[in-house]
Structure formats: structure tokens, C-alpha cells
Amino acid sequence: MTVRIAMWSGPRSISTAMMRSFGSRADCAVTDEPFYGAFLKATGEAQPLADETMASMDCDWASVAETMRGRPPGGEPIWYQKHMPHHMVGDISIADFADHRHAFLIRDPACVIASYAAKNDLRSAEHLGYEKLCEYFEIEADRIGKAPPVIDSTDVLRDPERVLGKLCAALDIPWDEAMLRWEPGQREEDGYWGRHWYSRVEQSTGFEASPEGEAEVPKSGVVYEQCLPLYEKLAKWRLR
């Protein structure tokens, strides 16, 4: 039986480092934001490398969903899928993946905003995904009858072994110490957009205490004020 893990997060939340972590396991395949191309095609969003990204991947909602429910790359027993909920603007949602084990990765919006703004123009709070994260959390909690696992990037960076161990336990998979280290560089499974967004993680060999964008930013502004209560709503459920 394949264990399919859907990790939902907004951008700039150490989501790619988490993908590296799971990809370091010998028993785990990983997939990078499989619905991004469909999102770009449906919305026409002006994102870095948008045309190249759409040309590089399947941009049909139903086809991508079917692939994510199918056989994992390489036939590995665990399949980690990195998802952005704000990409899910088509006729598809978390409710279509009842065969997955869902988890949620969050980060203080002050740090997210600083990191995102260093790479792209932040035009809307929707681009950070907090509202959709809360919506999906509630859908999954209703489905399974309890809170699904939530981890905070700050907690992961402070004590990765402890927090990831708790995450593995919550997902009912064995802990693997290999998740703490990886080789630097690009990966075949990285999305085309990684050429713009992944420079930091490509240099990394593990979880680092001071990721890009970690510096304090003014905790004010419309986007921050919209995102903060949504972040706090999820943060109270995070694995301690």
C-alpha cells in the first residue's frame, strides 16, 4: 500500500526544504507543486517563469489529480506531495484526496512577506495562501474527526529532529534520521520555477537556523493584518 502524504503550505515557508527532507528517505518519492501549471493556465497570473513552467508540466486539473492518486514515481512505499492550496482554483480541492494523509506547514506571515517580497511583487494576501490553508484544515478535520497535523517552520528550524519525529508519528510512518541532511544542488523533481525561487535551498545541506527572509519586518500593513489571524488560528494546533 502506498502512503500518500499531501503537505499543504503557502510559499516561502521552508516547503522546499521539507521536500528535500522527505526526499532524503530511501523509501519516499516526492512531487513538487503538481497543480502549479494548471493554476497558471487558469488564472494567467504574472509569475516568474510562468510560460516555461506551463510548458514543462501537465496543466489539466483532472489529469493531475488522477496522477496524484495513482502509482508513485519509482513505486516507493511513501509519496510526499508538496502542495500550495491557493493554487487550487479549478474544480478540485483537498476533498478529492481522501486517500492521502494531509498535513499543514505554516510560518509567521511577517517572515513570509519579507521572503516573498525579496523574490517577487506581492500584490495580494491570496498569494500567501493562509485563507485557503484554514479552509482546507477545517475540511480535513471534519473528515477525520480530529485536527490534522500542523507544523510551524520556526519550530522545525529550532529542533528539526523533534518536530519531524512528531510529524512522522502523526502521519503513522517511521522516523528516518536521513530526513535531517541532504546533498546540495538541484533535483530532477524540482519544478521549473525552482530556477527563480530555490537558490537558497540548493545551497543547503539541512535545516538552517536563519533562512532567507528570517529578518524582522514591520508587523503592519494590509497583507500582514489579513494573514496574521489566519496564521494564529492554525498555530494553536501545531505540534509542539
N, C-alpha and C positions, 0 to 999 in steps of 0.2 A: 504494500500500500504506500502510495506517495503522500507525504505530509507537505501540503502546500501552505506556505506562510505568506500572507499579504501584510506588508508593513506600510502603513499609511502615514504620510508626513507632508508638511509644507516644504518649500525649498530652503536651502541654507540652514539645515537642521542636523547636520552630520549624517544625512541619509546615505550619501555615497560611501562614507567611512563604514557605516553599518553594513552596506552591501559588500564592501571589502572583507569585513569581519566574517560574515556568513560564508562568503566565497572562499575563505581560507580553510573551511572544513572540507575534509575529504569526501564527505557524504552529501554535499549540498551543491545544487545548481543555483545560479542567480540570474535574474532578469531585471533590466533597468528601464523603468518607466514605460511600459509597453503601450500605454494609451496616449503618449505624448503626440505622436504623429496624427492620430485621429483628432485630438484636441486642436492642433494647429490647423488642420484642414477644415474643421467645422467652424472655427472662430475667426480665422485669418489674423490671429494675434501677431503683432510685430515682436518676435523673439529672436535672439541671436541664433544664426544658422538655421532658421525655420525651413527654408526651401530644401536645404541639404538633409535636414532631419526627416522631412516628409518623404523625400526620395529614397531614404535609407531603410524605411520600415513600413509595415502594414498599417494602413490608415483607415481600415474598416472596423467600426466598433464591434460588430458581431463576430467577425473573424478573429480579432484579437482576443475577445472573451473566450471563444472556443479554444484557442491555443492555450490560454492560461489555465483552462480546465483539463487540458489534455496531458500528454506524456511529457515529463520534464526533459530539458536538454541533457543528453547523456544518460538518461534513465536513472538519475540519482534518487535515493530514497527521500531526500528533503529538497524542496524547491522554494527558495526565498525570492519573493517578488517585491520589488520596490515600486510603490505606487504614490501618486500625488492626487488627492481627492478632488482638487479644483480642476484637474484635467477631465473629470467625468461629467462632461456636459451633454453627452449623447444619451441614447436610450439604453443606459446601462448604469448600474450602481453597485455598491457593496452587497446589496441583497441578492445579486446574481451569482454570488460566490459562496454559497453555503457550504461547499466542500473545502473551503480554506479555513485556516486558523488565523484570525486577524489580530493585529497589534498596532499600537499607535505611538509615534515618535514625535515629541513636542520640544519646543525651545522658546525661551523668553523672547517675545517679539522685539524688544529693543535690540538684541543681538542679531536677530534675523534681518531686521530692517537695515542695520549697518552693513551686514554682509551682502545682502541683495543689492543695495544701492551702489556698492563698490563694483558690481558686475553688470548692472542693467538699470534702466529707468523704472522706478517703482511708481506706477500710475494708479494703483488701486489696492485696497486691502484684500480683495478677492484673489489677487495673485499670490498671496501668502497662505491661503487655504484654511485658515482657522475655523471659519464658519462651517465649511464642509466637513472638517475633521470632527467637530462636535456633532453634526448631524449623523455622520457615519458611526461614531462611537455609540450614540443612542440607539441606532438601528441594530447594531451588533449586540449591545447589552440586552435589548428586548428579545433578540433571537435566542441567545444562550442563557438568559435568566440571571446574569451577573455581569459585573464590569469586565470587559476585556482588558488585557494588559496594556498599560501605558508606561512609557519610559521617557524621562527628560534628558536631553542631551547633556545638560550640565552635570547630572548625576552620573551619566556614562563616563564623561571625561574625568571626573574626580575618582571614580572607582569602577573601572570597566569590568573587572572580573566579578565583582559582587553583583552589579546591576545586570550584566548579561547572564550571569548564572541564574538569577531570579527570573529573567525573561525566558530562558530555556526551560526552566521548571514550569512556568506558567503556560508555555506552549507545548509542554509534555514531550520535549526532545532532550536527549542527553547533553550535558555541558561538554564542551570541547575547548581545551586551552589554546588550540590553534587559532581561535577567534580573536586573540589578543594581538597577533602580529601578522603582517603580510609583507610581500615584496613591493617595492615602489614601482611606479610606471603605469602605463595604460593597460587595459584589459580588453580582450575581444568582445566581452559582453557590454562594455561601456557604450552608452548611446552616443550618436554622432555629436550631440550638443556638448559632450564632455570636453571637446576641444576648447570651448569657451569657459565652462564652469568648473572643471575638475583639476585645475593646475595645482591646487594645494594638496588634494588627496593623492595625486600622482606622485608627489614627493614624499608622502608619508609612509611610515612602516608600522603604524599603530595609532591608537587614540592619543591625541596630543592635548595638553592642558590649555593651550591658547590657540584655538583655531582662528582662521580668518574671520574678522568681524566681531571678535570677542570684546574689543574695547568698548567702554561705556559710551552710550549715545544719549542725547537728551531724551528723557522719558516723557515726551509730549508729542503733539501733532495728531492730526485726524486719524491716520492709519494706525498709529500706536494705540490710541484710545479706543479704536474699534476692535483691535485684536486682543488687547490685554484681558478683558473679562472672559473672552473665549478661551484663552490660554489658561487662565486661572481655574476655569470650570473643569478643564481636563487635568490640570496639575494636581488637583486634590485626589485624583485616582492613581497617581503614578506609583510605581513600585519603589519602595523606599530601600 
